Amino acid sequence: MIIPKPVDFEAAGGEFLLSPQASVFIESGGQSPKGIEARLREALSPATGFPFPVIADRRQATIALAHDGGIPAEGYELRVTAGGVEIRARDEAGWFYGIQTLRQLLPAAIFGNRPAPGEWRIPCGVIRDFPRFAWRGLMLDTARHFFSIADIKRFLDHMALHKLNVFHWHLTDDQGWRLEIRKYPQLTEVGSRRRESPKAGDRNTGDGTPYGGFYTQAEVRELVRYASERQIVIVPEIEMPGHVGALIAAYPELGNRDAPGFQPEVRTRWGVNPNILAPTEEVFQFLEGVLDEVLELFPGEFIHIGGDEAPKEQWRQSPTAQEIRKAVGLEDEEQMQRWFITRIGGFLEARGRRLIGWDEISEAGLPPGAAMMLWRDWKWARQALAAGHSVVMSPASHCYLDYAQGPIESEPEAICGEITLEKACAFEPVPEGMPPEEAARILGVQGNVWTEYIRDRDHLDYMTWPRAAALAEAGWSPQGTRDWVSFSRRITHHVERLKALGIRFRPLDPRDV
Ligand code: TNX
């Protein structure tokens, strides 16, 4: 009943009973860079009430974490016998995932946060498991609606127990800039606040209520650490050259001021906004100043630069932009976007990082070395993969967790319909017939939670779960072993775990609300 489904499971018959005296042995001498013993206690102590002390004698220990260089990265072998539990792994991620699976072998009450009555029995057997893809992500849009650091930590906790390992943090957009940048204080002083938001249930009318919020660098550092202890890398997204309404409201000189109708403001309505950054040297200097601080905060390999939905009208109409286009020798505005992104990609590459952006950045050809995140037509993924680029698959058809989960009339307000749990489960990220060397460049899968219509934590829970569990399985479990019959059987048990965690997930049968 494990989600995501493990590679291989052999039941042996019999059970092991966890007792209050249960202890832990960690092969690295009780040391682990990410505090694996603390993670183990977080997983097993609250509901059992047992302390799980770390002891030095392996033979005496109930749960042993052992090294095994023969196991694939992030993989583990979990062996439960009448004598106890052993988790073997080559890396700490493997131990961590072994612990997540062990937790799912226990009754669902193990997911509660206070001591629960009952016996803690674990079925005997061996599980051998490792991920299909290295990138198993969820994106959260904190620009349209702001979520507190506490809410995001909770989101990360839930990701981790589904073995999801990339948190793509959408930090900037037309309706808000949410990341403190010391060099440019106006970004948050001006850009983090909007006059009002669309009214709930009536997207074309304002609600008249000012809205805002941002994350300090100290909070971000703390979140990066918290995520990394749970084997999650944070990929920050700084949108450019479009979706920059908030940035341009803060620093109007970075917009195309000589384009007709130029109107800098933190946007108060959803949808695509005509503002785009000017293609000037001043803008590049500014963005590099922003990225310098972003790189200090986020140590991961990838930096997401957005690149989606960047209307070119202002570039067409701004005499300055046109002068630059001609001086550089660019044929049209699509080439200008490519030139823009290439320059930023070079800046990141020189600092040992990699650029990733939405599939629009591939329209005029991806810059060398850039990775792409597919969200529209799969043809963009096919093209990019054939040209040797890496791609993360997050097609709106299956991975958009802001879409309604059933007929839109019978669901809470959502951007549109409809991605049912069954549809999310049917997501197969590798296009049929793709040559293996191209498929090998698919980094993995990602679900995206855009938050135009998601205003609070409960609704975030509702939209994310259980669909994200299905996407986690698409990212983790071997091709050909997943199907709806198996998943729907397991998910009925799994929702009991979600319940114990206090997640306000969407019920499998909406009549149960
Ligand atoms: C398109 S997906 C967008 C977002 C919206 C989303 C709503 C993408 C790269 N851009 O700005 O929030 O649709 O589903």
Residues whose N, C-alpha, C, O or C-beta is under 5 A from the ligand:
A	BS01	TNX	D308 W358 W375 I415 W450
